[in-house]
């Protein structure tokens, strides 16, 4: 799922950057270009914050190694990579601790 969660958004990101070049301010502005896009973006950003808090606390409790990998995963791809990546790390470490 992490592979799908990486490829799917980057196909769309790639088409944006191919059309507009590496214009990060335009990319960020486009996230809030109208009410629909802004609402969706706000929802995803709120979900990311909740995920970071939950996964950090969960990782501390379960001693999940390399939790911090979800941070660059989120910044460079998004929650679609960070969430399955964390679940993989969590399950892998759980198997090692059993």
MIMIRO-278956 format. One record per residue: residue in one letter; x, y, z of N, C-alpha, C in turn. Coordinates in Angstrom, 2 decimals, padded with zeros to 5 digits, m for minus. Layout:
N
SITE   type      n_c1      n_c2      n_c3     ca_c1     ca_c2     ca_c3      c_c1      c_c2      c_c3
SITE      A         X         Y         Z         X         Y         Z         X         Y         Z
...
This chain:
98
SITE   type      n_c1      n_c2      n_c3     ca_c1     ca_c2     ca_c3      c_c1      c_c2      c_c3
SITE      X    000.82   m001.19    000.00    000.00    000.00    000.00    000.86    001.26    000.00
SITE      X    002.05    001.17    000.59    002.94    002.33    000.59    003.39    002.68   m000.83
SITE      X    003.58    001.66   m001.65    003.97    001.90   m003.05    002.83    002.61   m003.79
SITE      X    001.62    002.09   m003.66    000.46    002.73   m004.29    000.28    004.14   m003.74
SITE      X    000.45    004.29   m002.43    000.33    005.60   m001.79    001.40    006.58   m002.20
SITE      X    002.47    006.10   m002.76    003.52    006.98   m003.28    003.29    007.30   m004.75
SITE      X    002.99    006.29   m005.52    002.86    006.47   m006.98    001.64    007.33   m007.33
SITE      X    000.51    007.05   m006.72   m000.73    007.76   m007.09   m000.61    009.27   m006.94
SITE      X   m000.18    009.79   m005.79   m000.07    011.25   m005.70    001.03    011.82   m006.59
SITE      X    002.14    011.08   m006.73    003.23    011.63   m007.53    002.92    011.66   m009.02
SITE      X    002.02    010.83   m009.49    001.58    010.94   m010.89    000.90    012.30   m011.07
SITE      X    000.04    012.66   m010.12   m000.65    013.95   m010.19    000.30    015.11   m009.92
SITE      X    001.16    014.97   m008.92    002.14    016.03   m008.64    003.04    016.22   m009.86
SITE      X    003.45    015.12   m010.47    004.32    015.19   m011.65    003.68    015.95   m012.79
SITE      X    002.39    015.73   m013.01    001.72    016.46   m014.09    001.65    017.95   m013.77
SITE      X    001.45    018.30   m012.50    001.44    019.71   m012.11    002.81    020.34   m012.36
SITE      X    003.87    019.69   m011.88    005.21    020.25   m012.02    005.68    020.25   m013.48
SITE      X    005.22    019.30   m014.27    005.55    019.29   m015.69    004.92    020.49   m016.39
SITE      X    003.72    020.86   m015.97    003.02    021.99   m016.59    003.51    023.33   m016.08
SITE      X    003.92    023.40   m014.80    004.22    024.69   m014.17    005.67    024.84   m013.70
SITE      X    006.46    023.80   m013.85    007.83    023.87   m013.35    007.84    023.73   m011.84
SITE      X    009.02    023.87   m011.25    009.15    023.66   m009.79    008.70    024.90   m009.00
SITE      X    007.48    025.34   m009.23    006.93    026.54   m008.60    006.19    026.14   m007.32
SITE      X    006.93    026.03   m006.20    006.34    025.59   m004.94    005.28    026.56   m004.43
SITE      X    005.49    027.90   m004.50    004.41    028.79   m004.06    003.11    028.58   m004.85
SITE      X    003.19    028.38   m006.16    002.00    028.11   m006.95    001.36    026.78   m006.55
SITE      X    002.18    025.79   m006.29    001.68    024.49   m005.85    000.89    024.64   m004.55
SITE      X    001.45    025.35   m003.58    000.78    025.54   m002.29   m000.48    026.38   m002.45
SITE      X   m000.43    027.39   m003.29   m001.60    028.22   m003.56   m002.71    027.38   m004.21
SITE      X   m002.33    026.47   m005.07   m003.30    025.63   m005.78   m004.05    024.69   m004.84
SITE      X   m003.46    024.40   m003.68   m004.13    023.54   m002.71   m005.40    024.19   m002.17
SITE      X   m005.46    025.53   m002.27   m006.60    026.28   m001.73   m007.24    027.17   m002.80
SITE      X   m007.20    026.72   m004.05   m007.67    027.52   m005.18   m009.17    027.79   m005.13
SITE      X   m009.93    026.91   m004.51   m011.37    027.13   m004.34   m011.83    026.43   m003.07
SITE      X   m013.11    026.54   m002.77   m013.63    025.95   m001.53   m013.47    024.45   m001.46
SITE      X   m013.69    023.78   m002.59   m013.57    022.31   m002.60   m012.13    021.89   m002.34
SITE      X   m011.20    022.48   m003.06   m009.78    022.13   m002.87   m009.32    022.53   m001.48
SITE      X   m009.73    023.70   m001.01   m009.34    024.17    000.32   m009.88    023.29    001.42
SITE      X   m011.13    022.88    001.29   m011.72    021.99    002.30   m011.02    020.65    002.34
SITE      X   m010.74    020.10    001.16   m010.05    018.82    001.09   m008.64    018.94    001.67
SITE      X   m007.94    020.01    001.30   m006.58    020.23    001.81   m006.58    020.40    003.32
SITE      X   m007.52    021.19    003.85   m007.59    021.39    005.30   m007.87    020.06    006.01
SITE      X   m008.74    019.24    005.44   m009.05    017.94    006.01   m007.80    017.06    006.05
SITE      X   m007.05    017.04    004.97   m005.84    016.21    004.92   m004.80    016.73    005.91
SITE      X   m004.62    018.06    005.99   m003.64    018.61    006.92   m004.02    018.31    008.37
SITE      X   m005.31    018.41    008.70   m005.75    018.07    010.06   m005.51    016.59    010.34
SITE      X   m005.78    015.74    009.35   m005.55    014.30    009.51   m004.07    013.99    009.72
SITE      X   m003.21    014.72    009.05   m001.76    014.53    009.21   m001.34    014.85    010.64
SITE      X   m001.84    015.97    011.18   m001.48    016.35    012.55   m001.96    015.28    013.53
SITE      X   m003.20    014.82    013.37   m003.72    013.75    014.25   m002.88    012.49    014.12
SITE      X   m002.53    012.12    012.89   m001.71    010.94    012.67   m000.34    011.08    013.33
SITE      X    000.30    012.23    013.17    001.62    012.43    013.79    001.55    012.27    015.31
SITE      X    000.56    012.89    015.94    000.44    012.80    017.40    000.17    011.36    017.83
SITE      X   m000.82    010.73    017.17   m001.15    009.35    017.53    000.03    008.41    017.29
SITE      X    000.63    008.49    016.11    001.70    007.54    015.78    002.92    007.74    016.67
SITE      X    003.22    008.99    017.02    004.36    009.24    017.92    004.10    008.62    019.29
SITE      X    002.90    008.85    019.83    002.58    008.27    021.14    002.54    006.75    021.07
SITE      X    001.98    006.22    019.99    001.91    004.77    019.80    003.32    004.18    019.67
SITE      X    004.17    004.86    018.93    005.54    004.39    018.73    006.32    004.37    020.04
SITE      X    006.11    005.38    020.86    006.79    005.40    022.17    006.29    004.24    023.02
SITE      X    004.98    004.06    023.06    004.39    003.00    023.88    004.84    001.61    023.42
SITE      X    004.89    001.39    022.11    005.23    000.08    021.58    006.71   m000.06    021.18
SITE      X    007.47    000.99    021.40    008.90    001.02    021.07    009.14    000.70    019.59
SITE      X    008.41    001.40    018.73    008.56    001.23    017.29    009.81    001.99    016.84
SITE      X    010.73    001.25    016.27    011.97    001.87    015.80    011.72    002.64    014.51
SITE      X    012.46    003.70    014.34    012.44    004.53    013.13    011.08    005.16    012.85
SITE      X    010.33    005.48    013.91    009.06    006.19    013.74    009.26    007.46    012.92
SITE      X    010.38    008.12    013.13    010.64    009.41    012.49    010.57    009.35    010.97
SITE      X    010.63    008.16    010.37    010.53    008.05    008.91    009.18    008.54    008.38
SITE      X    008.16    008.58    009.23    006.86    009.08    008.76    006.92    010.58    008.47
SITE      X    007.84    011.31    009.09    007.92    012.75    008.86    008.35    013.08    007.44
SITE      X    009.52    012.60    006.96    009.86    012.88    005.56    008.88    012.23    004.58
SITE      X    008.32    011.07    004.95    007.34    010.43    004.08    006.14    011.35    003.87
SITE      X    005.71    012.00    004.94    004.58    012.92    004.84    004.94    014.15    004.03
SITE      X    006.11    014.73    004.27    006.50    015.96    003.57    006.75    015.73    002.09
SITE      X    007.35    014.61    001.74    007.72    014.38    000.33    006.64    013.68   m000.49
SITE      X    005.72    013.00    000.19    004.62    012.34   m000.53    003.30    012.72    000.10
SITE      X    003.07    012.30    001.32    001.83    012.61    002.01    001.41    011.51    002.95
SITE      X    000.22    011.66    003.47   m000.32    010.68    004.40   m000.51    009.33    003.74
SITE      X   m000.69    009.33    002.42   m000.89    008.08    001.69    000.34    007.17    001.72
SITE      X    001.50    007.73    001.99    002.71    006.93    002.21    002.98    006.78    003.70
SITE      X    002.85    007.87    004.45    003.22    007.86    005.87    002.42    006.84    006.68
SITE      X    001.12    006.77    006.44    000.29    005.84    007.22    000.64    004.38    006.97
SITE      X    000.67    003.91    005.72    001.04    002.50    005.54    002.48    002.21    005.96
SITE      X    003.37    003.19    005.82    004.74    003.01    006.27    004.79    002.79    007.78
SITE      X    004.07    003.64    008.52    004.06    003.48    009.98    003.46    002.13    010.38
SITE      X    002.36    001.76    009.74    001.74    000.47    010.07    002.69   m000.69    009.79
SITE      X    003.47   m000.58    008.72    004.48   m001.60    008.43    005.53   m001.64    009.53
SITE      X    006.06   m000.46    009.89    007.08   m000.41    010.95    006.54   m000.96    012.26
SITE      X    005.30   m000.65    012.56    004.66   m001.10    013.79    004.51   m002.63    013.79
SITE      X    004.03   m003.17    012.71    003.86   m004.63    012.63    005.19   m005.36    012.61
SITE      X    006.15   m004.81    011.89    007.47   m005.44    011.83    008.12   m005.46    013.19
SITE      X    008.06   m004.32    013.91    008.66   m004.27    015.24    007.89   m005.14    016.22
SITE      X    006.58   m005.26    016.06    005.78   m006.11    016.93    006.21   m007.58    016.76
SITE      X    006.47   m007.95    015.52    006.93   m009.31    015.25    008.30   m009.57    015.85
SITE      X    009.15   m008.55    015.88    010.48   m008.71    016.47    010.41   m008.80    017.98
SITE      X    009.40   m008.14    018.59    009.29   m008.12    020.05    008.47   m009.27    020.59
SITE      X    007.90   m010.08    019.73    007.05   m011.20    020.21    007.87   m012.38    020.65
